[in-house]
Every structure is written in C-alpha cells, then in structure tokens.
Amino acid sequence: MILALAGGVGGAKLANGLARILSPAELVVAVNTGDDFEHLGLHVSPDLDTVIYTLAGVANPVTGWGRADESWNFMAALGELGGPTWFRLGDRDLAAHVERTRRLAAGETLSQIAAHFCVRLGIRHPVVPMSDQRVSTMVRSNQGWLAFQDYFVRLQCEPQVLEIRFEGIETARPSPGLERTLQRDARLRAVVICPSNPFVSIDPILALRGVGDRLPILKTPIIAVSPIVGGQALKGPARKMLQELGYDPSALGVARHYQNFLDGFVIDRRDAALAPAIEALGVRALVADTIMTGEAEQIALARHVIDFATQLRALR
C-alpha cells in the first residue's frame, strides 16, 4: 500500500497518476483540509475537491481546480446583488459545497462525505481528509494575520509571509482512514509526499498528532516530489513562501524543509545539478521529468516514484 499526502493541483495530478497504476487496495490519498473555510454559509474544501475532481476525470483542464464545462451564472447574479465574488464558485462546483454543508449539518463527518462523493463520481481509490476536525491555516503577514483564502485568493498572495500557524491543530486527530493506514506500517510500501506547497498543503497534515511525529519511525521509505522546478513553482506561491520564510527558493530548499524524515527526493531534470547537495543532506535524489502536462506524464512520474520506493526499500 502507498499513502500519498496531497494538496492542490500538483498533488492531485500525481495522485491521479498513482491511481492509474495501483489498485484501490494499494493506494490511499490523504488530503489537506487546512484550506477549508466557510464562504457564503457553505463549507468549502478546495484541496479535497481538487483531488476528487481530478481522480473522477471532471476537473477543469485549464485551471486544474473546479469542474470542467463550468458556467458562472450564480456568481454573475451574486455580483448583481452586491455579494462577495472574490472566491469564485462555479454552478457545477457549487453543488458539492451545498451538499457537503447539508450533510455536515446532519451529523456526517468529512470522511463520510468524501467517501460518498467518491462513490457517486466513480472513484474506487480511498480519498480521505487529513482530519474530521476543523483545522484552519492562518498566515501572519506584513498586513497582520490573514485567513489562508484571504491571503491566497482575495489578496492574490501579495502580502509578505512571516509565519504560518494551524488553528485547531492541538485538538485535531488524523481522520480514521489516515490513522488506519499509518498503523499498517508493515503493509506500507511507501509514503509519498506529492508536489504540493510544503507549508500550506503538506505541513498541516504533518502537524497532526500521530502523523508528523510518526513518520521518522516508520519502516517504509518516505519520498517527496519537489513542487519547485528550475527555481519556480509551477502553480501557487511555494517559491515566494520559501524565500520569505528564509529557505533557499529551490528544490534544495524544499528538501531541507523535509530532511528530518525524508528518505528520497524526486527533482526535475532541469534541477539535476542540485542532486549532490540534496544527497549531502542524507536524502537520496532521483532525477526525472516531473512536469505533468497530461495524464501520460502523471502516470510516467508515478511509475518513477514507485520504482524509487522499491529501490529505497531494498536498501533498508
């Protein structure tokens, strides 16, 4: 079994590549929910929905988030009434938020709702939220503390990031699906950290009690794929955050962030010159094509990651 930790578009793409190779019994995808927030009275789970839409084959191929063949009549009508339109919810996407909010109010957990959505959309692989308890990513910036979606969407990542914290992390527990997978250490073939923003997509998962503190003692290889290619983030503010938080804004900076528990790190061919510095951290480096422009590239990268895990496991 492989446990993939994912968030955002890059994480969803690699999760999809893994799902195209591995059976439902061989893969669990645990998704960041620190981005979740209440908007227009609805519970919005951006990363969870991006992963689910991608695995279901209904994600917007242009943006990577939201649904394909989307229309925007609701947002247009909301704008006419003077409502907040800075966070765009498409008409098709809106259905997920309405149904999720209704089910949460009826007493279901986020895990139960995600499992239901997967069944309805034809996804056989388990996709689980990192926690069923609320965790909210907060960004301390040169404009004060900001809720993550305010920083990310409303302010377009313009404020300088000084610190990140996760409200509610002290009492949150891993979701049953995530906890159960981690407890099956002997069955784990690898833990794969997808090419997601390390600070706001992966760190919330690692900050959960029983997740980050458990990784260093697992008997299985832990592999990360760099979200930085050639010194740039393919999507989102990862490079900007690395620089503002005092890290080298490169794949090497990401490797240093994870180095305390990482066994292997996958970098793109254009970053091959960084491999010796990464291996000097005690982390084995694999150079591969990591830019996933389509499903063929997603599957190819997933195969590289699985083969790398097999090699690292043999060395243990």
N, C-alpha and C positions, 0 to 999 in steps of 0.2 A: 504494500500500500504506500502511496505517496501522499503526503499532506502538503498542499500548496497554500501559501499565505498570499492573499491578493487584495488589491485595491486599485481603482482607477482603470483607465483604458489599457495601459500596458500590462497590468496584472490580468485583466480579463482576456487579453489576446493569448498570453502564454497558457492560462488555464484552459482555454479552448483547444490549443494545440495538444496539451496533455490529455484532454478528454477525447480527442480524436484517435489517440493511440491506446489509452488504458481503458480497461473495463470499469463499470461502475463500482465494482468491488476493489479496484486498485487505486482509486483516487478520491480524496476528499478536498474540497476547496473551502477554506475558511476566509471570510471576507471582513474587511474593516467596516465598522459601523460608527467610528468616531466622527464621521462626516454627517451622520443622521441629524436632522433638525425638524422643527415644526415650522411649516410655512402654509399660510392661508388656512390654518386649522388642520393641516394634514401632516402625517408622519412621512417624511421623505427619507429614503435610504439610497443615496446616489450610487455608492460603490456596489452595494448588493444588487441593485437593479442593473447596473452596467454589466456585471458578471453574468447575471441570469439572462439578460437580453442577448449577450454575446454567445453564450452556450446554446441558446434557443435559436440562434440564427436570425434574430429580428432586430439586432442593434442597427442604429443609423450608421451606414458605412462611411459617411463623410465626417461626422463629429466623433464617432466611437461611443458616444453616450446617447441616451434616449432611444426612441424606436424608429425603425425605418418607415418610410411612407407617412411621415408625420404631417399633421395640419396644426394650425395655431389659432383657431377661431376663439377658443376660450381666452387666450392671452390678449387677443385683439379686443374682445368685449370687455375684459377686465381693465385694460388701459383706457377704454372709452369712459369707464366709470371712475377713473382716477385711482384704481388699485395698484399695488406694487407689482411691477413687471420685470424687476431686475433678475429674478430667478425664473427662467422660462420653463414652463411645464406644457409639453405638447398635449394635444387632445387624447391621443392613444396612451401616452405615458401617464396621464392624469388618472386613468382607471386603476393603475397599480397603487397609487398613493391613497385614493379613496377607499379601495378595498382593504389595503393594509390598515388604514386608520380604523375602519369599521371593525375588522377582526381583532385588533388590539383592544378596542373599547369593549368588545365582547369577552375578553379574557384570554385570548390566544397569545402565545409567545411569538417573538420574531422568528425563532427557529421553525415553529409550526407553520407560520405563514410563508416563509421562504420555501419550505418543503412542498406546500400546497401549490405555490406558483410554479415550482419546477415540474410538478406532475402535470399541471394544466398546460404548460408550454412544451411538454415532451422532453424534458431534461431528465436523464436517468442517473447522472452522477450526483452525489450528495454535495449541495452547496449550503454552507452553514454560516450564520453570522458569527462574529467573534464572541459575542455575548448577547444574552437576552436582557441584560440590564443596560440602562442608558449610560453611555459614555460620550462626553462632548469635547471635541478638540477645540482648544482656545489658543489664540495667538497673541502674545504680547508684542506690540509693535511700537514704532515711534508715534503712533496715534492712539496708544493705550491698548487695553485688552479688547480683542475682537473675537466674536464667534467665527468659526472657520469659514462658513459660507459667506459671511460678510467680507472677510479678507479675500477669499478665493474668487467669488463671483461678483459681489456688489462693487468691491474696490479693485477687482482685476489684479490682485496680488501686488499692488503698487506699494503699500506700506513696507517699511523695513522690518524684518522679523528679528526679534530679540530673544524670544523664549517661547516654548510651546508646552502646554500642560493639558492633561486629560481629566476633566471634571467627572467625578463619579468612579474613577478607576479603583479607588481604595475598596469599594464595596462590590464592584462588579466581578462576576465569575465567568470563566470561559463557558460558552454555550455547551449543552450536552454533547453535541456532535463533535466539537473541537476537543473537549475534555476526554471523551471516549477514545478518540483517535490517538491522542498523546499518551494515553495509558496503555495502548497496544504497542509499546516500544519494540517488542520482538518482531512484530509484523510490519513495522515501518521500513520501507525501502529507502526513503529519503524525506527530508523536509525541504521544500523548495520555496524560497522567497522570490516571488515574481518581480519583474522590473517595474516596481511601483515606487512612489515617493517614500524614501525611508523614514521621514519624520512624521508625516501625517497619514500615510496609508499602512505602513508596517509597524512603526513604533507603538501605535495604540494597541495592536494585537499583542506585541511583545510585553507591553506594560501590564497586561493582565496577570494577576497572581496565578501561578501554576502554568504559565506559558513561557515567558522570557527566562524565568529562573530555572525552568526545566530543560531548556534547550542544551545548555552545556553538558548535562549529564546523560543525554540521550545516546544510545548506542548506534544510532544511524547517522549517515552523513547529512550535514546541513549545507545547502547550496543556495547562493543568491545570484540573480542575474542583474547586471547593472542597468539602472534606468538612465544612466548618462552615457552618451555615445559621442566621442570626439569632443568632449568638454561641453556638450549641450544636452539639455533634457529634450527628448522627443516630444513630450507634451507636459504642460504644467510647470510649476515653479521650483522643481527639485534643484536645479543648478543655482538659482537665486538664493534658495534657503541654505544650501550648503555653504555658499560664500558668506552669507550674513550671519550664520551660526558658527563661523570660524573654521570650517572644513575646506580642504582643497576642493574646488568645484570641478571634480573629475571623477572618473570611475574609481580611482585610487582613494579619493575622499569617502566614497560610499563603502569601499572595502574596509577602511579604517573604522567607520561607524559600526560595522558588524563584526569586526575581527575577533571579539572575545568569545564568540561561539561558532564562527564560520569555519567550515572545512574546505569548501570550494567556492570560487567566484568566477562567473562567466562574463567575459568582456567582449566587446565588438572588435573586429579585425582592425579598425582604424585606431584602436587603443592598445594594440599589441605591444607597443613599447613600454607600457605600464606593467606588463606581466611580471618582470623581475622584482619590481618594488612591491607588488601585491604578494608575491611568494615570500619576500623577506618578512612579511607580517606573520608567516606561518600558515598562510592560506594558499592552497593550490589554485592556479589560474588556468582557465580554459578560454582559448580564443576562438570565436565563432561569429557567424553572421547573426546579429541579434535584432536587426530592424525587421519588424513583421508587417510587411505591406499587405499581405493577404493570408489566407488560411494555409497555403503551401509553406510559407515562411514560418507560420506559427507551429506547424507540425515538424518542420525541419529543426527548429530551435528546441522544441520539446524532446525530440529524439537525442539531440546533443546532451541535453540536461540529464535524461535518463541514463544514457551511456556513461556520462561523467559520474553519476551517482553509483553506478555499478563498479567503476574503477576505484572510486574512493572507498567504497565498502570493502573491496578486496584488500585494500591497504590497511584496514583497521585490525 
